[in-house]
Amino acid sequence: MILIGVVHSALGEILIFRRLRAGTIVPLLAPPPLRERHLRILWANWHLCSVLGWALAALLILFAMSPDLPAHALHIRIIAIATFAGAMLVLFATKGRHPGWFGLLVAAGLAWLGQGAP
């Protein structure tokens, strides 16, 4: 999930937001019908997805390092199910053309398999 977040933010900046900058960190050159405020929130939400993915990755790492991994099985299942739902959302919304669904599916599967409970 750390790798997914890094790739997501980096490729978003390169492929989407780079052309929409006016010498600023936050893109300002909104293509119609978007307005500047729409572009700003899209940019923020784009990177928020990465930040939240890193937070989930940190939780999974902490759970994996716990001496009582089975006690965290429910938490890990919740993360795995939410990640799986995200994978299905991206798959459906992009008709499978965006590779993010596959990365999220792999992350969900690994989390599910690593939960330490039957």
Biopython code that builds the backbone (N, CA, C, O; Angstrom):
import numpy as np
from Bio.PDB.StructureBuilder import StructureBuilder

atoms = [
    (1, "MET", "N", (0.821, -1.192, 0.000)),
    (1, "MET", "CA", (0.000, 0.000, 0.000)),
    (1, "MET", "C", (0.866, 1.257, 0.000)),
    (1, "MET", "O", (0.465, 2.308, -0.501)),
    (2, "ILE", "N", (2.048, 1.128, 0.565)),
    (2, "ILE", "CA", (2.980, 2.262, 0.504)),
    (2, "ILE", "C", (3.366, 2.519, -0.954)),
    (2, "ILE", "O", (3.358, 3.660, -1.415)),
    (3, "LEU", "N", (3.700, 1.460, -1.662)),
    (3, "LEU", "CA", (4.082, 1.591, -3.071)),
    (3, "LEU", "C", (2.921, 2.125, -3.913)),
    (3, "LEU", "O", (3.124, 2.977, -4.779)),
    (4, "ILE", "N", (1.725, 1.636, -3.668)),
    (4, "ILE", "CA", (0.551, 2.122, -4.404)),
    (4, "ILE", "C", (0.405, 3.632, -4.204)),
    (4, "ILE", "O", (0.160, 4.363, -5.164)),
    (5, "GLY", "N", (0.553, 4.099, -2.971)),
    (5, "GLY", "CA", (0.423, 5.531, -2.684)),
    (5, "GLY", "C", (1.488, 6.369, -3.367)),
    (5, "GLY", "O", (1.199, 7.442, -3.897)),
    (6, "VAL", "N", (2.719, 5.879, -3.355)),
    (6, "VAL", "CA", (3.813, 6.608, -4.006)),
    (6, "VAL", "C", (3.570, 6.703, -5.509)),
    (6, "VAL", "O", (3.697, 7.774, -6.102)),
    (7, "VAL", "N", (3.218, 5.575, -6.115)),
    (7, "VAL", "CA", (2.960, 5.561, -7.560)),
    (7, "VAL", "C", (1.763, 6.447, -7.888)),
    (7, "VAL", "O", (1.793, 7.194, -8.865)),
    (8, "HIS", "N", (0.718, 6.368, -7.083)),
    (8, "HIS", "CA", (-0.494, 7.162, -7.314)),
    (8, "HIS", "C", (-0.178, 8.656, -7.303)),
    (8, "HIS", "O", (-0.552, 9.380, -8.225)),
    (9, "SER", "N", (0.506, 9.111, -6.263)),
    (9, "SER", "CA", (0.824, 10.543, -6.179)),
    (9, "SER", "C", (1.793, 10.983, -7.267)),
    (9, "SER", "O", (1.595, 12.019, -7.901)),
    (10, "ALA", "N", (2.835, 10.196, -7.479)),
    (10, "ALA", "CA", (3.847, 10.581, -8.472)),
    (10, "ALA", "C", (3.262, 10.620, -9.885)),
    (10, "ALA", "O", (3.457, 11.595, -10.610)),
    (11, "LEU", "N", (2.553, 9.570, -10.275)),
    (11, "LEU", "CA", (1.997, 9.554, -11.628)),
    (11, "LEU", "C", (0.893, 10.595, -11.795)),
    (11, "LEU", "O", (0.741, 11.169, -12.874)),
    (12, "GLY", "N", (0.133, 10.838, -10.751)),
    (12, "GLY", "CA", (-0.881, 11.896, -10.830)),
    (12, "GLY", "C", (-0.242, 13.245, -11.098)),
    (12, "GLY", "O", (-0.727, 14.022, -11.921)),
    (13, "GLU", "N", (0.839, 13.518, -10.406)),
    (13, "GLU", "CA", (1.545, 14.787, -10.611)),
    (13, "GLU", "C", (2.109, 14.875, -12.030)),
    (13, "GLU", "O", (2.016, 15.917, -12.678)),
    (14, "ILE", "N", (2.691, 13.778, -12.502)),
    (14, "ILE", "CA", (3.322, 13.790, -13.823)),
    (14, "ILE", "C", (2.292, 13.801, -14.947)),
    (14, "ILE", "O", (2.410, 14.591, -15.884)),
    (15, "LEU", "N", (1.300, 12.951, -14.865)),
    (15, "LEU", "CA", (0.369, 12.765, -15.986)),
    (15, "LEU", "C", (-0.812, 13.723, -15.987)),
    (15, "LEU", "O", (-1.386, 13.995, -17.041)),
    (16, "ILE", "N", (-1.181, 14.235, -14.828)),
    (16, "ILE", "CA", (-2.389, 15.061, -14.766)),
    (16, "ILE", "C", (-2.096, 16.491, -14.329)),
    (16, "ILE", "O", (-2.396, 17.437, -15.058)),
    (17, "PHE", "N", (-1.522, 16.652, -13.161)),
    (17, "PHE", "CA", (-1.461, 17.977, -12.549)),
    (17, "PHE", "C", (-0.319, 18.853, -13.043)),
    (17, "PHE", "O", (-0.388, 20.076, -12.918)),
    (18, "ARG", "N", (0.726, 18.258, -13.598)),
    (18, "ARG", "CA", (1.877, 19.047, -14.066)),
    (18, "ARG", "C", (1.461, 20.103, -15.090)),
    (18, "ARG", "O", (1.946, 21.234, -15.060)),
    (19, "ARG", "N", (0.565, 19.725, -15.989)),
    (19, "ARG", "CA", (0.137, 20.656, -17.047)),
    (19, "ARG", "C", (-0.828, 21.723, -16.546)),
    (19, "ARG", "O", (-1.128, 22.674, -17.267)),
    (20, "LEU", "N", (-1.306, 21.576, -15.340)),
    (20, "LEU", "CA", (-2.323, 22.487, -14.816)),
    (20, "LEU", "C", (-1.766, 23.472, -13.793)),
    (20, "LEU", "O", (-2.521, 24.133, -13.081)),
    (21, "ARG", "N", (-0.442, 23.565, -13.725)),
    (21, "ARG", "CA", (0.202, 24.460, -12.769)),
    (21, "ARG", "C", (0.509, 25.806, -13.403)),
    (21, "ARG", "O", (0.714, 25.927, -14.611)),
    (22, "ALA", "N", (0.533, 26.810, -12.541)),
    (22, "ALA", "CA", (0.933, 28.153, -12.975)),
    (22, "ALA", "C", (2.095, 28.600, -12.091)),
    (22, "ALA", "O", (2.096, 29.711, -11.560)),
    (23, "GLY", "N", (3.084, 27.719, -11.943)),
    (23, "GLY", "CA", (4.222, 28.027, -11.096)),
    (23, "GLY", "C", (3.920, 27.897, -9.615)),
    (23, "GLY", "O", (4.644, 28.443, -8.782)),
    (24, "THR", "N", (2.856, 27.178, -9.280)),
    (24, "THR", "CA", (2.461, 27.006, -7.884)),
    (24, "THR", "C", (2.441, 25.518, -7.533)),
    (24, "THR", "O", (2.454, 24.658, -8.413)),
    (25, "ILE", "N", (2.410, 25.239, -6.249)),
    (25, "ILE", "CA", (2.327, 23.839, -5.820)),
    (25, "ILE", "C", (0.953, 23.271, -6.148)),
    (25, "ILE", "O", (0.842, 22.193, -6.733)),
    (26, "VAL", "N", (-0.081, 23.992, -5.773)),
    (26, "VAL", "CA", (-1.451, 23.558, -6.052)),
    (26, "VAL", "C", (-1.813, 24.016, -7.465)),
    (26, "VAL", "O", (-1.667, 25.196, -7.782)),
    (27, "PRO", "N", (-2.281, 23.104, -8.316)),
    (27, "PRO", "CA", (-2.649, 23.481, -9.685)),
    (27, "PRO", "C", (-3.770, 24.521, -9.698)),
    (27, "PRO", "O", (-4.697, 24.461, -8.889)),
    (28, "LEU", "N", (-3.673, 25.469, -10.623)),
    (28, "LEU", "CA", (-4.651, 26.549, -10.721)),
    (28, "LEU", "C", (-5.320, 26.651, -12.086)),
    (28, "LEU", "O", (-6.366, 27.287, -12.210)),
    (29, "LEU", "N", (-4.739, 26.037, -13.108)),
    (29, "LEU", "CA", (-5.227, 26.201, -14.477)),
    (29, "LEU", "C", (-6.295, 25.145, -14.784)),
    (29, "LEU", "O", (-6.025, 24.145, -15.450)),
    (30, "ALA", "N", (-7.490, 25.381, -14.295)),
    (30, "ALA", "CA", (-8.574, 24.410, -14.434)),
    (30, "ALA", "C", (-9.130, 24.396, -15.850)),
    (30, "ALA", "O", (-9.521, 25.435, -16.381)),
    (31, "PRO", "N", (-9.163, 23.211, -16.460)),
    (31, "PRO", "CA", (-9.775, 23.124, -17.791)),
    (31, "PRO", "C", (-11.291, 23.153, -17.662)),
    (31, "PRO", "O", (-11.838, 22.623, -16.694)),
    (32, "PRO", "N", (-11.981, 23.768, -18.629)),
    (32, "PRO", "CA", (-13.450, 23.812, -18.578)),
    (32, "PRO", "C", (-14.020, 22.391, -18.585)),
    (32, "PRO", "O", (-13.451, 21.516, -19.238)),
    (33, "PRO", "N", (-15.082, 22.144, -17.908)),
    (33, "PRO", "CA", (-15.959, 23.067, -17.187)),
    (33, "PRO", "C", (-15.562, 23.268, -15.727)),
    (33, "PRO", "O", (-16.328, 23.852, -14.960)),
    (34, "LEU", "N", (-14.383, 22.798, -15.329)),
    (34, "LEU", "CA", (-13.945, 22.958, -13.943)),
    (34, "LEU", "C", (-13.575, 24.403, -13.650)),
    (34, "LEU", "O", (-13.201, 25.169, -14.539)),
    (35, "ARG", "N", (-13.689, 24.745, -12.390)),
    (35, "ARG", "CA", (-13.201, 26.038, -11.914)),
    (35, "ARG", "C", (-11.962, 25.780, -11.068)),
    (35, "ARG", "O", (-11.672, 24.639, -10.709)),
    (36, "GLU", "N", (-11.237, 26.843, -10.755)),
    (36, "GLU", "CA", (-10.020, 26.698, -9.959)),
    (36, "GLU", "C", (-10.302, 25.978, -8.648)),
    (36, "GLU", "O", (-9.533, 25.104, -8.249)),
    (37, "ARG", "N", (-11.382, 26.326, -7.976)),
    (37, "ARG", "CA", (-11.692, 25.691, -6.679)),
    (37, "ARG", "C", (-11.956, 24.195, -6.852)),
    (37, "ARG", "O", (-11.639, 23.411, -5.957)),
    (38, "HIS", "N", (-12.529, 23.787, -7.981)),
    (38, "HIS", "CA", (-12.746, 22.367, -8.235)),
    (38, "HIS", "C", (-11.414, 21.643, -8.412)),
    (38, "HIS", "O", (-11.205, 20.557, -7.871)),
    (39, "LEU", "N", (-10.528, 22.259, -9.171)),
    (39, "LEU", "CA", (-9.214, 21.657, -9.400)),
    (39, "LEU", "C", (-8.438, 21.539, -8.093)),
    (39, "LEU", "O", (-7.761, 20.539, -7.854)),
    (40, "ARG", "N", (-8.539, 22.554, -7.256)),
    (40, "ARG", "CA", (-7.835, 22.513, -5.975)),
    (40, "ARG", "C", (-8.293, 21.334, -5.120)),
    (40, "ARG", "O", (-7.467, 20.641, -4.527)),
    (41, "ILE", "N", (-9.611, 21.101, -5.053)),
    (41, "ILE", "CA", (-10.111, 20.006, -4.223)),
    (41, "ILE", "C", (-9.821, 18.653, -4.869)),
    (41, "ILE", "O", (-9.583, 17.671, -4.165)),
    (42, "LEU", "N", (-9.839, 18.589, -6.204)),
    (42, "LEU", "CA", (-9.449, 17.345, -6.876)),
    (42, "LEU", "C", (-7.996, 16.990, -6.564)),
    (42, "LEU", "O", (-7.672, 15.837, -6.282)),
    (43, "TRP", "N", (-7.132, 17.996, -6.620)),
    (43, "TRP", "CA", (-5.711, 17.779, -6.317)),
    (43, "TRP", "C", (-5.542, 17.315, -4.869)),
    (43, "TRP", "O", (-4.811, 16.361, -4.600)),
    (44, "ALA", "N", (-6.222, 17.996, -3.939)),
    (44, "ALA", "CA", (-6.113, 17.627, -2.526)),
    (44, "ALA", "C", (-6.628, 16.210, -2.296)),
    (44, "ALA", "O", (-5.994, 15.424, -1.592)),
    (45, "ASN", "N", (-7.754, 15.890, -2.877)),
    (45, "ASN", "CA", (-8.311, 14.552, -2.705)),
    (45, "ASN", "C", (-7.459, 13.485, -3.372)),
    (45, "ASN", "O", (-7.371, 12.360, -2.881)),
    (46, "TRP", "N", (-6.839, 13.829, -4.477)),
    (46, "TRP", "CA", (-5.936, 12.888, -5.146)),
    (46, "TRP", "C", (-4.845, 12.446, -4.179)),
    (46, "TRP", "O", (-4.576, 11.254, -4.028)),
    (47, "HIS", "N", (-4.227, 13.416, -3.531)),
    (47, "HIS", "CA", (-3.134, 13.094, -2.617)),
    (47, "HIS", "C", (-3.648, 12.576, -1.272)),
    (47, "HIS", "O", (-2.941, 11.841, -0.583)),
    (48, "LEU", "N", (-4.851, 12.945, -0.903)),
    (48, "LEU", "CA", (-5.450, 12.398, 0.319)),
    (48, "LEU", "C", (-5.585, 10.882, 0.206)),
    (48, "LEU", "O", (-5.365, 10.168, 1.185)),
    (49, "CYS", "N", (-5.941, 10.388, -0.970)),
    (49, "CYS", "CA", (-6.017, 8.934, -1.176)),
    (49, "CYS", "C", (-4.675, 8.275, -0.867)),
    (49, "CYS", "O", (-4.630, 7.224, -0.228)),
    (50, "SER", "N", (-3.599, 8.883, -1.312)),
    (50, "SER", "CA", (-2.270, 8.332, -1.039)),
    (50, "SER", "C", (-1.952, 8.379, 0.444)),
    (50, "SER", "O", (-1.450, 7.403, 1.002)),
    (51, "VAL", "N", (-2.236, 9.494, 1.085)),
    (51, "VAL", "CA", (-1.954, 9.645, 2.518)),
    (51, "VAL", "C", (-2.731, 8.606, 3.328)),
    (51, "VAL", "O", (-2.176, 7.985, 4.235)),
    (52, "LEU", "N", (-4.011, 8.417, 3.003)),
    (52, "LEU", "CA", (-4.812, 7.429, 3.727)),
    (52, "LEU", "C", (-4.315, 6.013, 3.458)),
    (52, "LEU", "O", (-4.357, 5.163, 4.347)),
    (53, "GLY", "N", (-3.848, 5.756, 2.244)),
    (53, "GLY", "CA", (-3.249, 4.456, 1.938)),
    (53, "GLY", "C", (-2.009, 4.211, 2.775)),
    (53, "GLY", "O", (-1.784, 3.099, 3.254)),
    (54, "TRP", "N", (-1.196, 5.259, 2.954)),
    (54, "TRP", "CA", (-0.006, 5.120, 3.802)),
    (54, "TRP", "C", (-0.384, 4.888, 5.249)),
    (54, "TRP", "O", (0.290, 4.135, 5.952)),
    (55, "ALA", "N", (-1.447, 5.518, 5.705)),
    (55, "ALA", "CA", (-1.912, 5.302, 7.079)),
    (55, "ALA", "C", (-2.374, 3.855, 7.263)),
    (55, "ALA", "O", (-2.065, 3.227, 8.276)),
    (56, "LEU", "N", (-3.107, 3.335, 6.296)),
    (56, "LEU", "CA", (-3.536, 1.935, 6.382)),
    (56, "LEU", "C", (-2.332, 1.000, 6.343)),
    (56, "LEU", "O", (-2.306, -0.008, 7.049)),
    (57, "ALA", "N", (-1.344, 1.327, 5.528)),
    (57, "ALA", "CA", (-0.126, 0.523, 5.479)),
    (57, "ALA", "C", (0.580, 0.534, 6.831)),
    (57, "ALA", "O", (1.063, -0.501, 7.290)),
    (58, "ALA", "N", (0.638, 1.694, 7.464)),
    (58, "ALA", "CA", (1.272, 1.787, 8.783)),
    (58, "ALA", "C", (0.527, 0.932, 9.806)),
    (58, "ALA", "O", (1.151, 0.256, 10.625)),
    (59, "LEU", "N", (-0.793, 0.960, 9.760)),
    (59, "LEU", "CA", (-1.569, 0.115, 10.676)),
    (59, "LEU", "C", (-1.298, -1.366, 10.417)),
    (59, "LEU", "O", (-1.120, -2.137, 11.360)),
    (60, "LEU", "N", (-1.267, -1.761, 9.157)),
    (60, "LEU", "CA", (-0.991, -3.163, 8.841)),
    (60, "LEU", "C", (0.392, -3.580, 9.325)),
    (60, "LEU", "O", (0.569, -4.695, 9.816)),
    (61, "ILE", "N", (1.363, -2.697, 9.190)),
    (61, "ILE", "CA", (2.716, -2.999, 9.680)),
    (61, "ILE", "C", (2.709, -3.142, 11.196)),
    (61, "ILE", "O", (3.316, -4.069, 11.733)),
    (62, "LEU", "N", (2.029, -2.233, 11.890)),
    (62, "LEU", "CA", (1.937, -2.332, 13.355)),
    (62, "LEU", "C", (1.243, -3.618, 13.788)),
    (62, "LEU", "O", (1.690, -4.294, 14.715)),
    (63, "PHE", "N", (0.148, -3.949, 13.108)),
    (63, "PHE", "CA", (-0.560, -5.184, 13.443)),
    (63, "PHE", "C", (0.330, -6.398, 13.208)),
    (63, "PHE", "O", (0.345, -7.326, 14.017)),
    (64, "ALA", "N", (1.073, -6.395, 12.100)),
    (64, "ALA", "CA", (1.948, -7.528, 11.776)),
    (64, "ALA", "C", (3.059, -7.691, 12.805)),
    (64, "ALA", "O", (3.524, -8.805, 13.046)),
    (65, "MET", "N", (3.487, -6.585, 13.414)),
    (65, "MET", "CA", (4.559, -6.632, 14.409)),
    (65, "MET", "C", (4.034, -6.954, 15.806)),
    (65, "MET", "O", (4.821, -7.151, 16.733)),
    (66, "SER", "N", (2.733, -7.007, 15.961)),
    (66, "SER", "CA", (2.124, -7.263, 17.271)),
    (66, "SER", "C", (2.401, -8.697, 17.709)),
    (66, "SER", "O", (2.333, -9.621, 16.900)),
    (67, "PRO", "N", (2.715, -8.882, 18.996)),
    (67, "PRO", "CA", (2.927, -10.252, 19.473)),
    (67, "PRO", "C", (1.627, -11.073, 19.463)),
    (67, "PRO", "O", (1.673, -12.302, 19.517)),
    (68, "ASP", "N", (0.475, -10.401, 19.395)),
    (68, "ASP", "CA", (-0.811, -11.099, 19.376)),
    (68, "ASP", "C", (-1.564, -10.739, 18.097)),
    (68, "ASP", "O", (-2.602, -10.078, 18.134)),
    (69, "LEU", "N", (-1.022, -11.186, 16.974)),
    (69, "LEU", "CA", (-1.604, -10.860, 15.672)),
    (69, "LEU", "C", (-3.081, -11.254, 15.565)),
    (69, "LEU", "O", (-3.865, -10.464, 15.039)),
    (70, "PRO", "N", (-3.501, -12.434, 16.037)),
    (70, "PRO", "CA", (-4.919, -12.786, 15.906)),
    (70, "PRO", "C", (-5.869, -11.794, 16.576)),
    (70, "PRO", "O", (-7.028, -11.694, 16.174)),
    (71, "ALA", "N", (-5.411, -11.071, 17.572)),
    (71, "ALA", "CA", (-6.260, -10.072, 18.230)),
    (71, "ALA", "C", (-6.604, -8.924, 17.285)),
    (71, "ALA", "O", (-7.575, -8.202, 17.510)),
    (72, "HIS", "N", (-5.821, -8.758, 16.245)),
    (72, "HIS", "CA", (-6.041, -7.677, 15.287)),
    (72, "HIS", "C", (-6.712, -8.169, 14.003)),
    (72, "HIS", "O", (-6.846, -7.406, 13.046)),
    (73, "ALA", "N", (-7.130, -9.422, 13.975)),
    (73, "ALA", "CA", (-7.695, -10.000, 12.750)),
    (73, "ALA", "C", (-8.892, -9.201, 12.239)),
    (73, "ALA", "O", (-9.015, -8.988, 11.033)),
    (74, "LEU", "N", (-9.772, -8.755, 13.131)),
    (74, "LEU", "CA", (-10.939, -7.992, 12.686)),
    (74, "LEU", "C", (-10.523, -6.672, 12.048)),
    (74, "LEU", "O", (-11.079, -6.270, 11.026)),
    (75, "HIS", "N", (-9.546, -5.999, 12.648)),
    (75, "HIS", "CA", (-9.067, -4.732, 12.087)),
    (75, "HIS", "C", (-8.475, -4.948, 10.693)),
    (75, "HIS", "O", (-8.711, -4.164, 9.774)),
    (76, "ILE", "N", (-7.711, -6.014, 10.559)),
    (76, "ILE", "CA", (-7.083, -6.312, 9.280)),
    (76, "ILE", "C", (-8.148, -6.679, 8.247)),
    (76, "ILE", "O", (-8.044, -6.284, 7.085)),
    (77, "ARG", "N", (-9.164, -7.427, 8.660)),
    (77, "ARG", "CA", (-10.258, -7.762, 7.731)),
    (77, "ARG", "C", (-10.966, -6.503, 7.249)),
    (77, "ARG", "O", (-11.300, -6.390, 6.070)),
    (78, "ILE", "N", (-11.194, -5.563, 8.150)),
    (78, "ILE", "CA", (-11.849, -4.305, 7.768)),
    (78, "ILE", "C", (-11.017, -3.572, 6.723)),
    (78, "ILE", "O", (-11.557, -3.092, 5.727)),
    (79, "ILE", "N", (-9.712, -3.484, 6.943)),
    (79, "ILE", "CA", (-8.825, -2.831, 5.981)),
    (79, "ILE", "C", (-8.845, -3.584, 4.654)),
    (79, "ILE", "O", (-8.912, -2.968, 3.590)),
    (80, "ALA", "N", (-8.787, -4.916, 4.712)),
    (80, "ALA", "CA", (-8.792, -5.718, 3.487)),
    (80, "ALA", "C", (-10.095, -5.543, 2.713)),
    (80, "ALA", "O", (-10.076, -5.402, 1.490)),
    (81, "ILE", "N", (-11.222, -5.550, 3.414)),
    (81, "ILE", "CA", (-12.516, -5.398, 2.741)),
    (81, "ILE", "C", (-12.651, -4.006, 2.138)),
    (81, "ILE", "O", (-13.132, -3.860, 1.015)),
    (82, "ALA", "N", (-12.231, -2.986, 2.873)),
    (82, "ALA", "CA", (-12.300, -1.622, 2.338)),
    (82, "ALA", "C", (-11.398, -1.466, 1.117)),
    (82, "ALA", "O", (-11.773, -0.806, 0.148)),
    (83, "THR", "N", (-10.223, -2.067, 1.159)),
    (83, "THR", "CA", (-9.306, -2.003, 0.027)),
    (83, "THR", "C", (-9.871, -2.773, -1.161)),
    (83, "THR", "O", (-9.752, -2.333, -2.305)),
    (84, "PHE", "N", (-10.482, -3.914, -0.891)),
    (84, "PHE", "CA", (-11.134, -4.682, -1.953)),
    (84, "PHE", "C", (-12.272, -3.871, -2.581)),
    (84, "PHE", "O", (-12.419, -3.846, -3.803)),
    (85, "ALA", "N", (-13.070, -3.212, -1.747)),
    (85, "ALA", "CA", (-14.165, -2.373, -2.262)),
    (85, "ALA", "C", (-13.603, -1.247, -3.131)),
    (85, "ALA", "O", (-14.183, -0.919, -4.167)),
    (86, "GLY", "N", (-12.485, -0.657, -2.721)),
    (86, "GLY", "CA", (-11.834, 0.368, -3.536)),
    (86, "GLY", "C", (-11.376, -0.187, -4.871)),
    (86, "GLY", "O", (-11.506, 0.474, -5.901)),
    (87, "ALA", "N", (-10.838, -1.406, -4.858)),
    (87, "ALA", "CA", (-10.405, -2.043, -6.103)),
    (87, "ALA", "C", (-11.583, -2.236, -7.048)),
    (87, "ALA", "O", (-11.476, -1.983, -8.248)),
    (88, "MET", "N", (-12.705, -2.685, -6.501)),
    (88, "MET", "CA", (-13.883, -2.910, -7.338)),
    (88, "MET", "C", (-14.451, -1.586, -7.861)),
    (88, "MET", "O", (-14.938, -1.518, -8.989)),
    (89, "LEU", "N", (-14.387, -0.552, -7.048)),
    (89, "LEU", "CA", (-14.851, 0.770, -7.482)),
    (89, "LEU", "C", (-14.021, 1.279, -8.661)),
    (89, "LEU", "O", (-14.569, 1.758, -9.655)),
    (90, "VAL", "N", (-12.691, 1.169, -8.541)),
    (90, "VAL", "CA", (-11.816, 1.619, -9.625)),
    (90, "VAL", "C", (-12.015, 0.752, -10.869)),
    (90, "VAL", "O", (-12.038, 1.267, -11.987)),
    (91, "LEU", "N", (-12.156, -0.554, -10.681)),
    (91, "LEU", "CA", (-12.394, -1.461, -11.807)),
    (91, "LEU", "C", (-13.674, -1.071, -12.540)),
    (91, "LEU", "O", (-13.681, -0.956, -13.766)),
    (92, "PHE", "N", (-14.744, -0.870, -11.797)),
    (92, "PHE", "CA", (-16.032, -0.517, -12.390)),
    (92, "PHE", "C", (-15.998, 0.862, -13.046)),
    (92, "PHE", "O", (-16.440, 1.033, -14.182)),
    (93, "ALA", "N", (-15.466, 1.843, -12.311)),
    (93, "ALA", "CA", (-15.494, 3.230, -12.808)),
    (93, "ALA", "C", (-14.652, 3.421, -14.065)),
    (93, "ALA", "O", (-14.986, 4.241, -14.920)),
    (94, "THR", "N", (-13.565, 2.670, -14.179)),
    (94, "THR", "CA", (-12.667, 2.856, -15.326)),
    (94, "THR", "C", (-12.783, 1.733, -16.350)),
    (94, "THR", "O", (-12.018, 1.680, -17.313)),
    (95, "LYS", "N", (-13.734, 0.843, -16.138)),
    (95, "LYS", "CA", (-13.918, -0.315, -17.022)),
    (95, "LYS", "C", (-12.620, -1.109, -17.155)),
    (95, "LYS", "O", (-12.327, -1.671, -18.210)),
    (96, "GLY", "N", (-11.851, -1.144, -16.072)),
    (96, "GLY", "CA", (-10.618, -1.912, -16.033)),
    (96, "GLY", "C", (-9.430, -1.260, -16.694)),
    (96, "GLY", "O", (-8.366, -1.873, -16.771)),
    (97, "ARG", "N", (-9.571, -0.022, -17.183)),
    (97, "ARG", "CA", (-8.471, 0.635, -17.902)),
    (97, "ARG", "C", (-7.435, 1.266, -16.980)),
    (97, "ARG", "O", (-6.305, 1.514, -17.399)),
    (98, "HIS", "N", (-7.805, 1.527, -15.735)),
    (98, "HIS", "CA", (-6.857, 2.104, -14.777)),
    (98, "HIS", "C", (-6.244, 0.964, -13.974)),
    (98, "HIS", "O", (-6.977, 0.163, -13.395)),
    (99, "PRO", "N", (-4.914, 0.872, -13.925)),
    (99, "PRO", "CA", (-4.278, -0.264, -13.251)),
    (99, "PRO", "C", (-4.420, -0.262, -11.733)),
    (99, "PRO", "O", (-4.055, -1.238, -11.078)),
    (100, "GLY", "N", (-4.940, 0.812, -11.171)),
    (100, "GLY", "CA", (-5.063, 0.894, -9.718)),
    (100, "GLY", "C", (-5.907, -0.212, -9.118)),
    (100, "GLY", "O", (-5.655, -0.641, -7.991)),
    (101, "TRP", "N", (-6.906, -0.682, -9.853)),
    (101, "TRP", "CA", (-7.765, -1.735, -9.309)),
    (101, "TRP", "C", (-6.954, -2.992, -9.004)),
    (101, "TRP", "O", (-7.205, -3.673, -8.010)),
    (102, "PHE", "N", (-5.982, -3.296, -9.860)),
    (102, "PHE", "CA", (-5.188, -4.501, -9.656)),
    (102, "PHE", "C", (-4.281, -4.368, -8.427)),
    (102, "PHE", "O", (-4.177, -5.290, -7.617)),
    (103, "GLY", "N", (-3.626, -3.206, -8.302)),
    (103, "GLY", "CA", (-2.773, -2.986, -7.129)),
    (103, "GLY", "C", (-3.566, -3.055, -5.836)),
    (103, "GLY", "O", (-3.116, -3.648, -4.856)),
    (104, "LEU", "N", (-4.742, -2.451, -5.835)),
    (104, "LEU", "CA", (-5.589, -2.501, -4.643)),
    (104, "LEU", "C", (-6.074, -3.918, -4.352)),
    (104, "LEU", "O", (-6.170, -4.318, -3.191)),
    (105, "LEU", "N", (-6.378, -4.669, -5.395)),
    (105, "LEU", "CA", (-6.814, -6.052, -5.217)),
    (105, "LEU", "C", (-5.694, -6.901, -4.602)),
    (105, "LEU", "O", (-5.940, -7.710, -3.707)),
    (106, "VAL", "N", (-4.481, -6.712, -5.082)),
    (106, "VAL", "CA", (-3.336, -7.431, -4.523)),
    (106, "VAL", "C", (-3.134, -7.041, -3.059)),
    (106, "VAL", "O", (-2.913, -7.907, -2.212)),
    (107, "ALA", "N", (-3.208, -5.750, -2.758)),
    (107, "ALA", "CA", (-3.035, -5.300, -1.379)),
    (107, "ALA", "C", (-4.128, -5.878, -0.477)),
    (107, "ALA", "O", (-3.846, -6.300, 0.645)),
    (108, "ALA", "N", (-5.358, -5.899, -0.956)),
    (108, "ALA", "CA", (-6.462, -6.466, -0.175)),
    (108, "ALA", "C", (-6.231, -7.940, 0.083)),
    (108, "ALA", "O", (-6.422, -8.418, 1.201)),
    (109, "GLY", "N", (-5.821, -8.660, -0.948)),
    (109, "GLY", "CA", (-5.562, -10.099, -0.803)),
    (109, "GLY", "C", (-4.439, -10.383, 0.170)),
    (109, "GLY", "O", (-4.547, -11.288, 0.998)),
    (110, "LEU", "N", (-3.354, -9.614, 0.080)),
    (110, "LEU", "CA", (-2.232, -9.807, 1.007)),
    (110, "LEU", "C", (-2.636, -9.498, 2.444)),
    (110, "LEU", "O", (-2.245, -10.209, 3.369)),
    (111, "ALA", "N", (-3.413, -8.446, 2.628)),
    (111, "ALA", "CA", (-3.889, -8.118, 3.983)),
    (111, "ALA", "C", (-4.757, -9.252, 4.506)),
    (111, "ALA", "O", (-4.597, -9.680, 5.650)),
    (112, "TRP", "N", (-5.666, -9.738, 3.687)),
    (112, "TRP", "CA", (-6.563, -10.811, 4.110)),
    (112, "TRP", "C", (-5.757, -12.071, 4.485)),
    (112, "TRP", "O", (-6.009, -12.700, 5.513)),
    (113, "LEU", "N", (-4.799, -12.416, 3.641)),
    (113, "LEU", "CA", (-3.986, -13.613, 3.902)),
    (113, "LEU", "C", (-3.087, -13.458, 5.122)),
    (113, "LEU", "O", (-2.734, -14.444, 5.768)),
    (114, "GLY", "N", (-2.722, -12.227, 5.433)),
    (114, "GLY", "CA", (-1.804, -11.990, 6.538)),
    (114, "GLY", "C", (-2.475, -11.721, 7.875)),
    (114, "GLY", "O", (-1.804, -11.336, 8.832)),
    (115, "GLN", "N", (-3.772, -11.914, 7.957)),
    (115, "GLN", "CA", (-4.480, -11.562, 9.178)),
    (115, "GLN", "C", (-4.172, -12.473, 10.364)),
    (115, "GLN", "O", (-4.445, -12.105, 11.507)),
    (116, "GLY", "N", (-3.618, -13.635, 10.117)),
    (116, "GLY", "CA", (-3.216, -14.495, 11.217)),
    (116, "GLY", "C", (-4.354, -15.221, 11.903)),
    (116, "GLY", "O", (-4.135, -15.863, 12.930)),
    (117, "ALA", "N", (-5.549, -15.141, 11.374)),
    (117, "ALA", "CA", (-6.695, -15.852, 11.957)),
    (117, "ALA", "C", (-7.305, -16.746, 10.896)),
    (117, "ALA", "O", (-7.192, -16.460, 9.704)),
    (118, "PRO", "N", (-7.952, -17.828, 11.314)),
    (118, "PRO", "CA", (-8.556, -18.737, 10.316)),
    (118, "PRO", "C", (-9.700, -18.108, 9.565)),
    (118, "PRO", "O", (-10.299, -18.750, 8.702)),
]
sb = StructureBuilder()
sb.init_structure("model")
sb.init_model(0)
sb.init_chain("A")
sb.init_seg("    ")
for serial, (resi, resn, name, xyz) in enumerate(atoms, 1):
    if name == "N":
        sb.init_residue(resn, " ", resi, " ")
    sb.init_atom(name, np.array(xyz, "f"), 0.0, 1.0, " ", f" {name:<3s}", serial, name[0])
structure = sb.get_structure()
